[in-house]
Amino acid sequence: MDAREKILEAATDLLAEASVADVSTRAVCEAAGVGAPMLYRLFGDKAGLLAAVVDRGFEAYLASKRAARPSDDPVADLRSGWDNHMRFALEHPNHYRLMYSPELTVPPAAAREAHALLHGILERCAAAGRLTVPPALATQMIMSANVGAALSVLTRPEQYPDPGFSERLRDAVLDSVTRPPADVPDGQEDDGDRAVPVAAATLAARLRAAQSPPFTPAESALLGQWLDKLSAG
């Protein structure tokens, strides 16, 4: 095992045992059997070390999301993704709290990848005509709510004793940005006020997914701006 892996393993073990989402570089060096200069040479500073620890801790979670096969229902995939996110947070509380700590000045790559994976599912929702707002906005809304719910349950469990809290919030958020399939019975589908934004979001997503766009890059960019404005409603 090389020095980098020894340091990461020691920091991971210490973080799992810590009462707070933090570890000291001195304790990590002692546990790994290396000197401080080696730690700082490999990770730059404590923030760089902690970001690497978070990425290491999230790797198995993200690997499972990368390998997941999309279902025929992208909205169902959103629900599953929300639940998996909550499950990981509760099973790895210190890694999770550290990932979203404002004191972590080096943004973990895992946070960016989780955001991108969610955005990919929402692009599928839009292409299927199931999204009522632009995918980028829906990504922000869902990720903020999912992270907020997880951190609330982790840091204030006494205020969130209801085991159904996460599912209720999930359904409320997803219902606010998605719509039923086009073939639902009359009276259950969005109409009038949302027709143009939904159509714009759908067309924009399908153009982004097109293998051979019928427009030049400049035309595609301009059309994308118009569609984004229309889809924002």
N, C-alpha and C positions, 0 to 999 in steps of 0.2 A: 504493500500500500504506500503510495507516494505521500509527500508532506501535505499537499493540498487536500487529499482525501482524508488523511488523519485529522486535519484541522476541521474539516466539514463534519466528519463523524462525531468528533468530540463536541463541537458546538451544537449539533443536532441533539445529542444525548443530554447535554446540559439544558438546552431549551425545553426539552420535553419534561424535565424534572423541576424546572424553575417555577416559582410561585407567580412570577410575572413574565410577560413576553419579552425577556431580555436576558443577555448573558454578558459577562465581562471578558475582555480579551485576555486578561491575565489568567482567569480560570480555564479558558479554552487552551491557551498555550501549555499550561500545566498538565491538563488532561491529555493533550496530544503529544506531549514530550518534545515540543519545539520552542524556539526562542521567539520573542516578539518581532525581531527584524524579519524573520521568515514569514510570519503571518501578514505583516504589513507589505512585504514585497509581493506576496501572492494576491492579496485582496485590497491593497491600497489603504484602507482604514476600517474602522469597526462597521461603518454603514455598508461598505462593500462586502464585508464578511457576512453580515446579517442578510443582505440581499441574496447572496449565494446560498445561504442556509435555507431561505424561503424557497428559492427556485428548486433546490434539492428536495425539499419536503413536498413540494407540489408536483414533482415530476410524475409520480405514479398516477396521481389524479388526472393530470392533463393527458398523460399517455392513454388512459382509458377513454377520455373524451375524443382524442384524435382517432382512436381505433373504432369508435362507435359507428355503427352503420345507420344512416338516416332512415327513418321510417317513412311511410307514405303520408304521415300527418305531421308536418313541421311544428304545429302548435303543441301536439302531444310531446314532441321532443323538447320543446321549451319547458313544459311542466316537469319532465324527467330531469332536465338539466338543473332546474331550480332545486329540486329535491336532492340531487346528488351534491350540489354546492353546499346546501345546509348540512347534509350528512358529513361531508368532509370537515366542515368548520367545527362541528361538535366532536368529531373524533380526533382532531388535531388543533385544539384551541389556541395554543401558544404560537404555532406556525401561522395560524390564520390571523390572529390579532396583530402579529408582527408584520404580516404582509400589508395590512392596511393602516399601520401606525403612521401618524404624521411625522414622527421623529425619524422615520426611515428615509433619509435624503436621497438614497439611490433606489429608483423605482425597480422592483423585481421584474425580470422578464416574464415571470409567470402571470403577473397581473395583466400585462399587455396581451399575452396569448389567450388568457381566459376571456378577455374582452373581445378579441378577434374571433374566437370560436363561437361566442354568443352572436356576434354580428353575422357570422356565416349562416346560422340557423334562421335569423331574421330576414336575411336576403331570400332564403327559400320561402319563408312565409309571404314575403312581398310578391315574389314571382308567382305564387299560387293564388294571389288575390286575397290573402288572409290578413294583411296588415293595413291598419288605418292611419299610420303615421310613417314617416321615412324610417328606414332601418337604423340609421345612425341615432336618431332620437329615441327609438324604441330600445336600442341597446343601452343607452344612458339611463333610461327610466328603469328598465328591468334590473340592470346590474346594480344601480344605486339602491333599489328596494331590496334586492337579494342580499347584498352586503350589509345593508343597514339592519335587516332582520337578523342575520347571523350574529353580528356584533352586539345587537341588543340582547339577544338570548344568552350570549356568552358572558357579557359584562354585567347584565342586570337580570339574572335568572329569576329572582324573586318577583320582578315586575312582569314577567312573561311566563306564568305557570301553565298556561293553556297549551297542551300539546298540539292542538289544531291551529295555533296562531299562524305558523308559517304557511300552511296550505290555504288558509283564508286570505292572507295577504297575497300569496301567489296568484290565486284565482282572480282577485280584484284587480291586480296590476295587469295580468295577461288579458283579462276581459276588456280593459281600457284601451289596449293597443291592437287587439286582433278582432276578427269577425268570423262568423260561421262560414262553412263552405258555401259555394254559390248554389248548391243544389238543396239547401235546407228548405223546409216548407214555407210557403208564403206567410209573411207577417213576422218572421224571425230574422230576416236578413236586413242589413243596413240599407237605407234608401236615401233619397234626396240629398240631405246636407253632406253626407259622406261619400256620395257616389264619385265625384270628381277626384278628391284626394286619394281614395282607394285605387281608382283606375290609374292615376299618375304614379303612385308608389309601385303598383304592379308593373306598369310599362317600364319604369326606370330600372327595376330589378331585372326584368327580362332582357333589357338592352345591355346591362352590365354583364349578364351571364352569357350573352350571345358569343358564339365562337367566331363568327365573321360579321361584325357590325356593318350595317349598310351605309354608315356615315364616315366622314373623315374624323380624325381625332378632335379637330376644332369644332366640328358640327356636333359630335357626340358630347363634348364638354358643355356647349351652349344648351343643347337639348336637356342634358342632365340637370343643369341649373334651373331651367324652366320647370321640369318635372318635380324637382325637389321643392320648389316654391309652391307648386300646386298640391303636392302631397302633404305639405305642412298644414294645409287648410287655413 
